[in-house]
Amino acid sequence: MKFGTKAIHAGINPDPTTGAIMTPIYQTSTYVQDGVGNHKGYQYSRTQNPTRETLENNLAALENAKYGACFGSGIAAIDCVIKMLNPGDEVVSTNDLYGGSYRLFTTIFEKFGIIFHFVDMQDLSRVKEVVNDNTKLIWAETPSNPMMNVADIKALSSIAKSCNAWLCVDNTFATPYLQNPLDLGADLVMHSVTKYLGGHSDVIMGALVTSNETIAEEMYRIQNSSGAITSPMDCFLVLRGIKTLHLRVQRHCENAAKIVSFLVGHPGVDQVYWPGLETHKNHHVAAQQMRGFGGMISFTLKRDRLEDALEFVKRVKLFALAESLGGVESLIGHPATMTHAAIPKADRERSGVVDSLIRLSVGVEDVEDLIADLKGAL
Ligand SMILES: *Cc1c(COP(=O)(O)O)cnc(C)c1O
């Protein structure tokens, strides 16, 4: 089955009792059993729920995986992965990681004796330098937030295999429509479903998918034991959102390409970060492992002054000033004071998150209106 067909049909069957074509919202905590030990596959909704199960199967299919699990947020999905490790285990991650992932690693899990290394993953020699016998996980985010750095998934997977570690890819920015890390050798894929998969800015959710049986067992055990599950109502909304994922992402990519062309030629703009640009450091890797370059763009202003950046984000009218991304509507963000405020200034500037950096989540509106908005503000 090809992607668009899978988005609409994979793992989704008409409701067995009524024939309802849309998966019902099974808003129930428990399930009546015919006798002790004699049930229909569902006992308690923390452990499993038919609406959630349908979404988990659909998400697994989109990533060419065998197993999927949904969580109450993207962060809860990441939390589940790190809980698979033991004190003393080491994790190699990227130095321009999503701010919330960085906060989870450094303020929650370091306390429990897990050791994190943050390196520039565009440069594989930096990764090779820090892996050792204690490395149990390589955590990649590609393209990354907000610098749109691209890491070579295939190469990272062979480094992971050489030290018996797992490779997990945060595939939130690319979506399964543009990139399938498992096909490139990753062991595990994580999504903030909140973003493109949900697509309508109305749900917070996370997901993990894998084809590795050992990892899947741990994933379901922790999902049930730690209990960071998502609600049937939210699963229904995401199942609906995913039916148009391929259509939306096509338009996100087209709009972003046109906005990038506009920004690159503008005298008020300095750097433009987007994996589709030939000047992007790892454009050749992106062109190989992605089927399109996505709807996220970052850029800096000619004058690197905080006041100018703050004035710019105030002036735009269609781009709404907000955290998050991946919805149908265009959003604008200022990473240094918003998503990445938790990262120390010196650290963030070293990875490129300077005061004038602006991040766009390009929506699916008519691109002429979006460009006019940016032009006016510049
Ligand atoms: C938003 C985001 C997360 C966290 O997901 P939540 O659903 O907000 O908990 C993780 N990684 C990336 C790349 C994100 O954009």
The ligand as an SDF file (V2000), in Angstrom:
LIG
                    3D

 15 15  0  0  0  0  0  0  0  0999 V2000
    7.0880   19.4030   20.4360 C   0  0  0  0  0  0  0  0  0  0  0  0
    8.2380   18.5320   20.3030 C   0  0  0  0  0  0  0  0  0  0  0  0
    8.5260   17.5410   21.2560 C   0  0  0  0  0  0  0  0  0  0  0  0
    7.7030   17.3830   22.5210 C   0  0  0  0  0  0  0  0  0  0  0  0
    6.3930   16.9620   22.2430 O   0  0  0  0  0  0  0  0  0  0  0  0
    5.1180   17.3900   23.1180 P   0  0  0  0  0  0  0  0  0  0  0  0
    3.9910   16.7660   22.3800 O   0  0  0  0  0  0  0  0  0  0  0  0
    5.0820   18.8790   23.1540 O   0  0  0  0  0  0  0  0  0  0  0  0
    5.3280   16.8190   24.4890 O   0  0  0  0  0  0  0  0  0  0  0  0
    9.6260   16.7390   21.0430 C   0  0  0  0  0  0  0  0  0  0  0  0
   10.4070   16.8830   19.9480 N   0  0  0  0  0  0  0  0  0  0  0  0
   10.1570   17.8050   19.0110 C   0  0  0  0  0  0  0  0  0  0  0  0
   11.0490   17.9100   17.8280 C   0  0  0  0  0  0  0  0  0  0  0  0
    9.0730   18.6590   19.1480 C   0  0  0  0  0  0  0  0  0  0  0  0
    8.8410   19.6010   18.2250 O   0  0  0  0  0  0  0  0  0  0  0  0
  1  2  1  0
  2  3  1  0
  2 14  2  0
  3  4  1  0
  3 10  2  0
  4  5  1  0
  5  6  1  0
  6  7  2  0
  6  8  1  0
  6  9  1  0
 10 11  1  0
 11 12  2  0
 12 13  1  0
 12 14  1  0
 14 15  1  0
M  END
$$$$
